[in-house]
């Protein structure tokens, strides 16, 4: 029996109908005792992962509406007013190693207030 390359096999699959692919999967289950669709599903999460899972929110510039930015910094960090104002004046890390979704939401909130934000 001839050995197929991966490309030849995939091109052959592209020419099959859904019913033919299902029959092929069923035949592979019977022949090898393995469900190829289960292997594909188990491998999928690793392929879907994008970028780092944690980020650091860095203030580059507080912008023209510095008071609104100070209020947000104070609220999300728990810093006092003087410390939050110092961070708004000098810039720097607002929150470090937080989940990417939380970092994106905080970035959007601060940018809406007029700040220039970078995610690291």
MDTraj code that builds the backbone (N, CA, C; nanometers):
import mdtraj as md
import numpy as np

residues = "UNK UNK UNK UNK UNK UNK UNK UNK UNK UNK UNK UNK UNK UNK UNK UNK UNK UNK UNK UNK UNK UNK UNK UNK UNK UNK UNK UNK UNK UNK UNK UNK UNK UNK UNK UNK UNK UNK UNK UNK UNK UNK UNK UNK UNK UNK UNK UNK UNK UNK UNK UNK UNK UNK UNK UNK UNK UNK UNK UNK UNK UNK UNK UNK UNK UNK UNK UNK UNK UNK UNK UNK UNK UNK UNK UNK UNK UNK UNK UNK UNK UNK UNK UNK UNK UNK UNK UNK UNK UNK UNK UNK UNK UNK UNK UNK UNK UNK UNK UNK UNK UNK UNK UNK UNK UNK UNK UNK UNK UNK UNK UNK UNK UNK UNK UNK UNK UNK UNK UNK".split()
xyz = np.array([
    [0.0843, -0.1173, 0.0000],
    [0.0000, 0.0000, 0.0000],
    [0.0894, 0.1244, 0.0000],
    [0.0487, 0.2245, -0.0734],
    [0.1268, 0.3477, -0.0853],
    [0.1122, 0.4326, 0.0405],
    [0.2196, 0.5002, 0.0754],
    [0.2180, 0.5892, 0.1904],
    [0.1839, 0.7304, 0.1408],
    [0.0889, 0.7960, 0.2102],
    [0.0479, 0.9310, 0.1733],
    [0.1256, 1.0326, 0.2556],
    [0.1563, 1.1441, 0.1933],
    [0.2129, 1.2539, 0.2704],
    [0.0977, 1.3260, 0.3398],
    [0.1321, 1.4064, 0.4373],
    [0.0309, 1.4819, 0.5097],
    [-0.0481, 1.5705, 0.4126],
    [0.0212, 1.6356, 0.3203],
    [-0.0448, 1.7243, 0.2248],
    [-0.1413, 1.6482, 0.1350],
    [-0.1000, 1.5292, 0.0889],
    [-0.1877, 1.4474, 0.0037],
    [-0.3122, 1.4042, 0.0811],
    [-0.2929, 1.3685, 0.2070],
    [-0.4065, 1.3258, 0.2891],
    [-0.5044, 1.4413, 0.3083],
    [-0.4525, 1.5590, 0.3404],
    [-0.5394, 1.6758, 0.3619],
    [-0.6103, 1.7142, 0.2326],
    [-0.5388, 1.7109, 0.1207],
    [-0.6037, 1.7418, -0.0072],
    [-0.7134, 1.6410, -0.0390],
    [-0.6908, 1.5148, -0.0045],
    [-0.7939, 1.4130, -0.0232],
    [-0.9167, 1.4406, 0.0636],
    [-0.8935, 1.4843, 0.1877],
    [-1.0049, 1.5178, 0.2767],
    [-1.0867, 1.6338, 0.2217],
    [-1.0196, 1.7307, 0.1609],
    [-1.0893, 1.8473, 0.1061],
    [-1.1877, 1.8077, -0.0045],
    [-1.1590, 1.6982, -0.0722],
    [-1.2448, 1.6537, -0.1814],
    [-1.3618, 1.5677, -0.1344],
    [-1.3626, 1.5301, -0.0059],
    [-1.4672, 1.4425, 0.0480],
    [-1.5885, 1.5223, 0.0942],
    [-1.7029, 1.4548, 0.0928],
    [-1.8237, 1.5139, 0.1503],
    [-1.8188, 1.4926, 0.3017],
    [-1.9057, 1.5611, 0.3724],
    [-1.9121, 1.5451, 0.5182],
    [-1.9426, 1.4002, 0.5553],
    [-2.0327, 1.3384, 0.4831],
    [-2.0688, 1.1992, 0.5102],
    [-1.9478, 1.1080, 0.4905],
    [-1.8708, 1.1321, 0.3860],
    [-1.7516, 1.0508, 0.3613],
    [-1.6470, 1.0702, 0.4730],
    [-1.6322, 1.1915, 0.5208],
    [-1.5375, 1.2175, 0.6299],
    [-1.5833, 1.1461, 0.7564],
    [-1.7147, 1.1508, 0.7852],
    [-1.7680, 1.0808, 0.9022],
    [-1.7422, 0.9307, 0.8918],
    [-1.7631, 0.8744, 0.7743],
    [-1.7370, 0.7316, 0.7546],
    [-1.5891, 0.7002, 0.7746],
    [-1.5010, 0.7909, 0.7295],
    [-1.3570, 0.7725, 0.7480],
    [-1.3212, 0.7738, 0.8967],
    [-1.3782, 0.8678, 0.9702],
    [-1.3528, 0.8759, 1.1146],
    [-1.4007, 0.7491, 1.1837],
    [-1.5202, 0.7025, 1.1480],
    [-1.5730, 0.5785, 1.2071],
    [-1.4824, 0.4599, 1.1755],
    [-1.4305, 0.4539, 1.0533],
    [-1.3414, 0.3441, 1.0147],
    [-1.2101, 0.3518, 1.0933],
    [-1.1606, 0.4748, 1.1177],
    [-1.0373, 0.4906, 1.1950],
    [-1.0585, 0.4480, 1.3401],
    [-1.1771, 0.4791, 1.3945],
    [-1.2089, 0.4349, 1.5309],
    [-1.2048, 0.2830, 1.5380],
    [-1.2664, 0.2190, 1.4390],
    [-1.2747, 0.0725, 1.4376],
    [-1.1369, 0.0095, 1.4165],
    [-1.0598, 0.0625, 1.3238],
    [-0.9299, 0.0044, 1.2892],
    [-0.8253, 0.0240, 1.3982],
    [-0.8184, 0.1463, 1.4543],
    [-0.7111, 0.1790, 1.5474],
    [-0.7561, 0.1893, 1.6931],
    [-0.8873, 0.1881, 1.7162],
    [-0.9384, 0.1987, 1.8519],
    [-0.9212, 0.3370, 1.9128],
    [-0.9044, 0.4383, 1.8284],
    [-0.8837, 0.5758, 1.8741],
    [-0.9806, 0.6663, 1.8001],
    [-1.0399, 0.7584, 1.8750],
    [-1.1302, 0.8555, 1.8131],
    [-1.0473, 0.9763, 1.7709],
    [-1.0199, 0.9943, 1.6403],
    [-0.9359, 1.1060, 1.5972],
    [-0.9961, 1.2426, 1.6299],
    [-1.1268, 1.2519, 1.6385],
    [-1.1881, 1.3807, 1.6718],
    [-1.1611, 1.4172, 1.8173],
    [-1.1492, 1.3188, 1.9066],
    [-1.1182, 1.3461, 2.0467],
    [-0.9752, 1.3974, 2.0601],
    [-0.8845, 1.3451, 1.9819],
    [-0.7463, 1.3903, 1.9850],
    [-0.7384, 1.5338, 1.9352],
    [-0.8120, 1.5661, 1.8306],
    [-0.8110, 1.7021, 1.7764],
    [-0.8683, 1.8006, 1.8772],
    [-0.9731, 1.7623, 1.9480],
    [-1.0342, 1.8503, 2.0473],
    [-0.9401, 1.8697, 2.1650],
    [-0.8712, 1.7646, 2.2069],
    [-0.7796, 1.7758, 2.3195],
    [-0.6606, 1.8648, 2.2861],
    [-0.6177, 1.8661, 2.1618],
    [-0.5028, 1.9465, 2.1221],
    [-0.5399, 2.0915, 2.0947],
    [-0.6653, 2.1190, 2.0706],
    [-0.7082, 2.2528, 2.0302],
    [-0.6769, 2.3628, 2.1315],
    [-0.6981, 2.3463, 2.2623],
    [-0.6733, 2.4577, 2.3533],
    [-0.5310, 2.5115, 2.3483],
    [-0.4326, 2.4282, 2.3307],
    [-0.2952, 2.4760, 2.3235],
    [-0.2739, 2.5616, 2.2000],
    [-0.3402, 2.5267, 2.0906],
    [-0.3242, 2.6032, 1.9672],
    [-0.3980, 2.7357, 1.9731],
    [-0.5039, 2.7445, 2.0529],
    [-0.5856, 2.8644, 2.0596],
    [-0.5210, 2.9720, 2.1448],
    [-0.4376, 2.9327, 2.2385],
    [-0.3774, 3.0270, 2.3326],
    [-0.2998, 3.1348, 2.2578],
    [-0.3239, 3.2608, 2.2957],
    [-0.2583, 3.3728, 2.2308],
    [-0.1931, 3.4622, 2.3340],
    [-0.0680, 3.4919, 2.3138],
    [0.0004, 3.5890, 2.3980],
    [0.0089, 3.5486, 2.5438],
    [0.0634, 3.6377, 2.6245],
    [0.0774, 3.6082, 2.7673],
    [-0.0572, 3.6113, 2.8381],
    [-0.0696, 3.5338, 2.9441],
    [-0.1963, 3.5289, 3.0172],
    [-0.2062, 3.6409, 3.1198],
    [-0.0933, 3.7025, 3.1544],
    [-0.0963, 3.8167, 3.2458],
    [-0.0265, 3.9349, 3.1808],
    [-0.0690, 4.0536, 3.2227],
    [-0.0114, 4.1763, 3.1670],
    [0.0097, 4.2777, 3.2786],
    [0.0915, 4.3767, 3.2487],
    [0.1143, 4.4881, 3.3392],
    [0.0619, 4.6140, 3.2706],
    [-0.0176, 4.6925, 3.3444],
    [-0.0739, 4.8166, 3.2913],
    [0.0217, 4.9297, 3.3294],
    [0.0750, 4.9981, 3.2278],
    [0.1748, 5.1030, 3.2485],
    [0.1176, 5.2366, 3.2019],
    [0.1184, 5.3348, 3.2911],
    [0.0734, 5.4699, 3.2583],
    [0.1888, 5.5455, 3.1952],
    [0.1687, 5.5901, 3.0718],
    [0.2703, 5.6689, 3.0021],
    [0.2481, 5.8183, 3.0238],
    [0.1199, 5.8597, 3.0224],
    [0.0857, 6.0001, 3.0357],
    [-0.0572, 6.0086, 3.0871],
    [-0.0815, 6.0913, 3.1871],
    [-0.2160, 6.1039, 3.2440],
    [-0.3094, 6.1835, 3.1541],
    [-0.2571, 6.2628, 3.0641],
    [-0.3404, 6.3395, 2.9731],
    [-0.3957, 6.4656, 3.0368],
    [-0.4882, 6.5293, 2.9658],
    [-0.5429, 6.6583, 3.0080],
    [-0.6384, 6.6447, 3.1263],
    [-0.7069, 6.5325, 3.1382],
    [-0.8056, 6.5129, 3.2449],
    [-0.7425, 6.4308, 3.3584],
    [-0.6365, 6.4852, 3.4171],
    [-0.5576, 6.4133, 3.5166],
    [-0.6389, 6.3755, 3.6402],
    [-0.7360, 6.4573, 3.6789],
    [-0.8156, 6.4285, 3.7989],
    [-0.8940, 6.2977, 3.7822],
    [-0.9524, 6.2773, 3.6642],
    [-1.0273, 6.1539, 3.6393],
    [-0.9343, 6.0330, 3.6432],
    [-0.8147, 6.0488, 3.5888],
    [-0.7162, 5.9400, 3.5890],
    [-0.6723, 5.9086, 3.7317],
    [-0.6495, 6.0128, 3.8129],
    [-0.6105, 5.9925, 3.9535],
    [-0.7195, 5.9156, 4.0279],
    [-0.8444, 5.9502, 4.0037],
    [-0.9551, 5.8796, 4.0702],
    [-0.9556, 5.7319, 4.0349],
    [-0.9345, 5.7006, 3.9073],
    [-0.9330, 5.5600, 3.8649],
    [-0.8145, 5.4872, 3.9277],
    [-0.6972, 5.5498, 3.9250],
    [-0.5784, 5.4873, 3.9846],
    [-0.6024, 5.4592, 4.1322],
    [-0.6575, 5.5579, 4.2017],
    [-0.6861, 5.5433, 4.3453],
    [-0.7821, 5.4270, 4.3695],
    [-0.8840, 5.4186, 4.2857],
    [-0.9865, 5.3150, 4.3006],
    [-0.9317, 5.1746, 4.2748],
    [-0.8535, 5.1578, 4.1690],
    [-0.8092, 5.0230, 4.1314],
    [-0.6871, 4.9746, 4.2082],
    [-0.6087, 5.0682, 4.2622],
    [-0.4871, 5.0263, 4.3326],
    [-0.5011, 5.0272, 4.4836],
    [-0.5960, 5.1067, 4.5338],
    [-0.6089, 5.1201, 4.6780],
    [-0.5099, 5.2195, 4.7369],
    [-0.4399, 5.2926, 4.6493],
    [-0.3450, 5.3935, 4.6968],
    [-0.4199, 5.5129, 4.7539],
    [-0.3502, 5.5908, 4.8359],
    [-0.4062, 5.7156, 4.8861],
    [-0.4018, 5.8212, 4.7765],
    [-0.4652, 5.9327, 4.8022],
    [-0.4737, 6.0398, 4.7034],
    [-0.3362, 6.0910, 4.6619],
    [-0.2464, 6.1111, 4.7584],
    [-0.1126, 6.1645, 4.7284],
    [-0.0338, 6.0655, 4.6423],
    [-0.0395, 5.9369, 4.6779],
    [0.0323, 5.8343, 4.6018],
    [-0.0234, 5.8202, 4.4614],
    [-0.1564, 5.8222, 4.4483],
    [-0.2210, 5.8112, 4.3171],
    [-0.1840, 5.9307, 4.2299],
    [-0.1804, 6.0521, 4.2893],
    [-0.1420, 6.1720, 4.2151],
    [0.0043, 6.1620, 4.1708],
    [0.0901, 6.1121, 4.2584],
    [0.2313, 6.0940, 4.2235],
    [0.2485, 5.9996, 4.1059],
    [0.1721, 5.8918, 4.1047],
    [0.1775, 5.7965, 3.9939],
    [0.1262, 5.8602, 3.8654],
    [0.0200, 5.9399, 3.8770],
    [-0.0343, 6.0083, 3.7596],
    [0.0649, 6.1111, 3.7058],
    [0.1369, 6.1778, 3.7934],
    [0.2345, 6.2787, 3.7516],
    [0.3573, 6.2166, 3.6847],
    [0.4091, 6.1094, 3.7437],
    [0.5342, 6.0500, 3.6970],
    [0.5145, 5.9362, 3.5978],
    [0.3978, 5.8716, 3.6019],
    [0.3761, 5.7534, 3.5186],
    [0.4342, 5.6309, 3.5856],
    [0.4165, 5.5176, 3.5236],
    [0.4711, 5.3932, 3.5771],
    [0.3665, 5.2833, 3.5816],
    [0.4015, 5.1743, 3.6459],
    [0.3133, 5.0583, 3.6539],
    [0.1964, 5.0862, 3.7477],
    [0.0774, 5.0683, 3.6946],
    [-0.0416, 5.0847, 3.7773],
    [-0.0764, 4.9525, 3.8436],
    [-0.0831, 4.8460, 3.7656],
    [-0.1051, 4.7110, 3.8195],
    [-0.0166, 4.6152, 3.7426],
    [0.0438, 4.5207, 3.8139],
    [0.1367, 4.4268, 3.7528],
    [0.0817, 4.2851, 3.7564],
    [0.1127, 4.2102, 3.6525],
    [0.0796, 4.0674, 3.6425],
    [-0.0671, 4.0382, 3.6741],
    [-0.1557, 4.1080, 3.6063],
    [-0.2987, 4.0830, 3.6232],
    [-0.3489, 4.0097, 3.4999],
    [-0.4613, 3.9385, 3.5112],
    [-0.5139, 3.8671, 3.3946],
    [-0.5307, 3.9610, 3.2745],
    [-0.5069, 3.9071, 3.1563],
    [-0.5100, 3.9873, 3.0339],
    [-0.6436, 4.0590, 3.0163],
    [-0.7541, 3.9922, 3.0451],
    [-0.8862, 4.0548, 3.0292],
    [-0.9025, 4.1726, 3.1237],
    [-0.8558, 4.1581, 3.2464],
    [-0.8635, 4.2678, 3.3441],
    [-0.7749, 4.3845, 3.3002],
    [-0.6572, 4.3531, 3.2470],
    [-0.5650, 4.4576, 3.1998],
    [-0.6261, 4.5338, 3.0822],
    [-0.6890, 4.4620, 2.9904],
    [-0.7526, 4.5271, 2.8762],
    [-0.8660, 4.6183, 2.9207],
    [-0.9445, 4.5728, 3.0182],
    [-1.0563, 4.6543, 3.0683],
    [-1.0045, 4.7792, 3.1393],
    [-0.8989, 4.7655, 3.2194],
    [-0.8409, 4.8797, 3.2895],
    [-0.7802, 4.9783, 3.1903],
    [-0.7143, 4.9258, 3.0884],
    [-0.6569, 5.0116, 2.9843],
    [-0.7666, 5.0935, 2.9182],
    [-0.8766, 5.0294, 2.8824],
    [-0.9879, 5.0993, 2.8174],
    [-1.0456, 5.2075, 2.9096],
    [-1.0597, 5.1746, 3.0372],
    [-1.1140, 5.2704, 3.1343],
    [-1.0231, 5.3930, 3.1472],
    [-0.8941, 5.3702, 3.1565],
    [-0.7998, 5.4814, 3.1711],
    [-0.7885, 5.5635, 3.0425],
    [-0.7909, 5.4954, 2.9274],
    [-0.7851, 5.5689, 2.8004],
    [-0.9105, 5.6538, 2.7802],
    [-1.0232, 5.6032, 2.8261],
    [-1.1480, 5.6802, 2.8170],
    [-1.1375, 5.8090, 2.8997],
    [-1.0635, 5.8017, 3.0094],
    [-1.0424, 5.9203, 3.0933],
    [-0.9378, 6.0139, 3.0364],
    [-0.8680, 5.9713, 2.9313],
    [-0.7705, 6.0570, 2.8649],
    [-0.6260, 6.0179, 2.8839],
    [-0.5994, 5.9067, 2.9520],
    [-0.4613, 5.8649, 2.9778],
    [-0.4027, 5.7904, 2.8576],
    [-0.2712, 5.7926, 2.8507],
    [-0.1990, 5.7129, 2.7509],
    [-0.1441, 5.5903, 2.8244],
    [-0.1881, 5.4712, 2.7811],
    [-0.1576, 5.3473, 2.8524],
    [-0.0837, 5.2506, 2.7603],
    [0.0061, 5.1727, 2.8202],
    [0.0763, 5.0668, 2.7489],
    [0.0616, 4.9379, 2.8299],
    [0.0415, 4.8271, 2.7598],
    [0.0364, 4.6965, 2.8272],
    [0.1680, 4.6264, 2.8048],
    [0.2251, 4.5765, 2.9112],
    [0.3548, 4.5067, 2.9013],
    [0.3393, 4.3634, 2.9471],
])
top = md.Topology()
chain = top.add_chain()
for i, resn in enumerate(residues, 1):
    res = top.add_residue(resn, chain, resSeq=i)
    for name in ("N", "CA", "C"):
        top.add_atom(name, md.element.get_by_symbol(name[0]), res)
traj = md.Trajectory(xyz[None], top)
